[in-house]
């Protein structure tokens, strides 16, 4: 299909001559004023505009100024038509955004050559833009697939580690779900606005499955012990937090975004810290405990109480769990986080399929 060229000139003779020269090769639309041209462009998109400079009411530079205000019309290439071939006019044509200019009266071969070269350049530009767009989309899709693969590997590894203490893999999935629910609720309530952004929440949820990755270095005899751990065994268990940080630095420290790695490390290292400073491994207290770890602590404890473990049966009903956890307000848990979690009981019942 032939390209469409809009010719704008107040001189009927010039319009007729331009049409005669161009019609064998292009489809032509003609307007005899700048106002009429802008009206035409409200509903039409030509491939090129030939625009006269000296016109009554609105000259070519004024028309060009209007074209530059819209992204759609700004993208249309413009060749100015002028009888003034001074260097000053030529410079101004290019300054306002024209691709080229043609002096009048038209020389057919020159007009066809300038129009042809412009159309050719525009085609190259469109092809390049499409190529860049396709490559960008491919890169984005490849990055998405790699991210999904990485997440699958991470979750799979976390499930494998959890299975060593008799879990079925539900703990990884469940805690990730609870972390997302808590973080979204805090975000909706505009709590911790300096940290809790949508990007932070996505990284937090992506990081959650790795919170206990250090358990891979804890002995089976401790992980699978059905009864209470001895003080020595508990000390060995507590080391999984520092093990986690070292493992995370080794497996993703050099290949993942530094912002994400920091959140993973915060969760894994500090989710057993307590608000009152009596937790482990470092005895952090209050706001010095990273927010990611404070959120993870609530999700982790809730799932540990709700699900069966090798050392304990599940606690029921859910209201009993919420009562137990509320007793840790200001001692084990961040008061703000636990308060919001307590108010999430209806939502928790809904996702867990609990009636009443």
PyMOL commands that set and color helices and strands:
alter all, ss='L'
color gray80, all
select helices_A, chain A and resi 12-22+34-41+60-67+71-74+87-95+108-163+170-188+198-208+213-217+220-223+231-238+240-251+258-270+286-288+291-306+318-326+335-342+345-352
alter helices_A, ss='H'
color red, helices_A
select strands_A, chain A and resi 4-8+27-31+48-52+77-82+100-103
alter strands_A, ss='S'
color yellow, strands_A
deselect
rebuild
show_as cartoon
